[in-house]
Every structure is written in C-alpha cells, then in structure tokens.
Amino acid sequence: MNKIKITVVTVVYNGADIIENTIANLINQTYDNIEYIIVDGGSKDGTQDIIRKYEEKISLWKSEPDKGIYDAMNKAIQLATGDYIYFLNVGDNFYSNKTLENIITQSQYEDVIYGNTCIKDLNSERIAKAYPLNLDWKTMPYCHQSVLIKRTFLINNLFDLSYKIAADYNQYHELKKSKAVFKFVDETISIYDNSGFSSQNAKQMLNEYIDISVKNSPGFLKKIKVRLYFFLRMKLRKI
C-alpha cells in the first residue's frame, strides 16, 4: 500500500520575522511523504524572499492578495494533492519532529484525525486536551492546528468566508453533517501561538460561536441552552 501523503499548508501575510522558523519546523519532520504548500497574501515585508530561500523544500507556493486567512486556506485546499491536509500557519509549530509519523501510525485512515494542543502565551505554555465530541455545541473539539482532514472532505466543505474568526468551527459542524469519521489520537500535535487574531478579537469570536452553535443545535430548548451558556460565558469574561 502506498504511504499516506500529507499536504502541509502554511498561510502567511507579512510574516518575515517568523516564517523561517515555521518552515524549518516542517522540514525537520521525520515523516517522508509530505507535500508542502505556502499561500502568501501578497506580503510586502520580505516574506517572499525567505520563501524563495527554501524553494527546493517547498512543493508549491503562490503570492497574491486574498480576502483573509480562510480565503487563503481555501485556495490551498484546492491546490493540494495529498490524502490529508494539515494547516501549520505562520508562527505555529509541530510539537515534536516525529509528530506526523506518530499520528499516522495510530490512525486507520479515518476522515478526521485530531489531538491535543500546546497553547503558547507570552510567558507560558500549557497542554490543552481535545474536548469530547458531545460538547461540540459549546466549543470546537480541537484546534485547527491539531487536526488532519481528508482532502476529499475539505474540497466539499470549504471554509465559509462569512465567518471571519470561527469558520473552522463552522467547518467542523459541516464535516459532522457530512458523516465524517472522527478519530482522537492522544498526542500533542502543535504548538499554537495564542497571540493571533482570534485571541485579540474574543468578543467577535464568541458571537460567531453563538451563531454557529445555535444553527447546528436541534430543537428549541437546545437553542435556548446554547444562548444561555454563551451569555454567561461573555458575562464571566467581562468580570
């Protein structure tokens, strides 16, 4: 049987100060059937010069203006040829050099393979365990930097650009409705930089979560429960 091909995608815009570290982190993976795609949003800070420096390690890269991170990720999905797609966006890293190898050896070619995340704040790091799927009405079970999804499922479930922060949460629900088979691997997959756009726009993210969760919660009472939960969550955040 042919070895599973993984497309790793890095989306970047003006990331000259951090993209080299992300590229090096990918290059050091021990798994040896990787397609690496970089989608740059038309950077003006020297990012493209660094990409060119590593061109022989990159399967494909393009640079053009886009409508934001999810638009760039959609472009990458349509360029990918791997069995699975994994997003290692600029500033994020694999938890170890053997991460992809460890994940693949524990899976049985499920549609969605996900694990835990190392959350990196300004002065600390912590391991965030993936949530049980039955709690998906109040949070996304996994970080999108800690999941591999079959390309065939992603092609039919692109990110909805009407969501600026939580399109990955919406996509999770679309995958679920598509009868995707989910597999949890008790492995820390990525180191996620928690200083990004979503963490700086928490109120908008919660509003998008409410919209997505209510939309995907069957029954009037469940929708009320969802709204009450997020109302209390927003109040507690203010306190």
Salt bridges, closest charged atoms under 4 A:
GLU20 OE2 - LYS53 NZ 2.67
ASP32 OD1 - LYS3 NZ 2.66
ASP49 OD1 - ARG52 NH1 3.24
GLU64 OE2 - LYS62 NZ 3.54
GLU64 OE2 - LYS75 NZ 2.75
ASP111 OD1 - LYS150 NZ 3.38
ASP136 OD2 - LYS176 NZ 2.66
ASP168 OD2 - HIS144 ND1 3.00
GLU174 OE2 - LYS177 NZ 2.99
ASP186 OD1 - LYS129 NZ 2.88
